[in-house]
Structures are given as C-alpha cells and as structure tokens.
Amino acid sequence: MRIGFGYDVHALAEGLDLVLGGVKVPSAVGCVAHSDGDVAIHALCDALLGAVALGDIGKLFPDTDMAYKGIDSTILLERTVELIRKEGYEIGNVDITIALQAPKLRPHIDQMRARLAEVMGVEVEAVSVKATTTERLGFEGRGEGVSAYAVVLLKGNVLERTLF
C-alpha cells in the first residue's frame, strides 16, 4: 500500500470559469491558471504521483508547455491514473478537501464525486470530496483564492510490478 498527499492553490479573478472536481461551478470568479485551474484535480494528481514517487503535476504537465494551455484537468487526471496503473497500483480511495469561502459547494459535491470516479475508473464510494470555508480567514476567506488538499491510498504489489 502507498499513501500520497497533494495540495494546490489558485488565485481567483472575475470573468473566469470555476472548475472544481471536474465540474463547472456557477460563480462570478474562477481560477487564474495555465490549465482550467481545477485545484481539486491538481491536488489529487499530486497525491497520486507522490504515492508512487513520480514527482508532481508540474513535472509531468509543466505550465511552460503550451500543450497544456487551457487543458481540461480531467485529461491530466486520466493520464496520471494511467501512469499509476503502469506502476502496478490501483486506487483504494481518495479524499479531497476544497477550501473556498464562496460559492457554497455542497450542491455540487455529489456531481464532483461521480465525475472524479468516472475519470479514475473507480466506484463513487471510493471518492470523498468535502468543502470548507475558512471562516473569512486567510486568502480563501477573503475570496482571493481557493485551495485543495488530497490524500490517496493506493493498493499494489511491488513484486507483480517488477515481473512485467
């Protein structure tokens, strides 16, 4: 078994889409980013990559590469999961927390869980997404940005991995 942890943060600005967990959330502000700015997926990718010591999302999908300009982060997640599986691991479960003052995310959580499960090829029960405000403290509380934390548990057999 392997455990991975990921974290991501993006500034918020008016006139941009707010995409979280693969779902476009109605909002007056969205993430400033090279890709679609989905902090939940970015944190999840970092957690997956970290669990198998393959670096981080910036190493695999650098923001200096125009191939990733405006890319849908679910594509990055699909590619990350492919790498994890090539290393001989399967996803046990993922747990994501998104810190954002507004808009309220509760109405979108189930859709995020379903979308992430679909992209990763796992049961929705293996995907937890939670949202929290920061009680108006910090950059999230002031509405300047959004952050996400992710933890993953991977299951695999290192012996099997080395035999193929």
Secondary structure by P-SEA (a helix, b strand, c coil): cbbbbbbbbbbbbccbbbbcccccccccbbbbcccccaaaaaaaaaaaaaaaccccccccccccccccccccaaaaaaaaaaaaaaacccccbbbbbbbcccccccccaaaaaaaaaaaaccccccbbbbbbbcccccccccccbbbbbbbbbbbbbaaaaaac
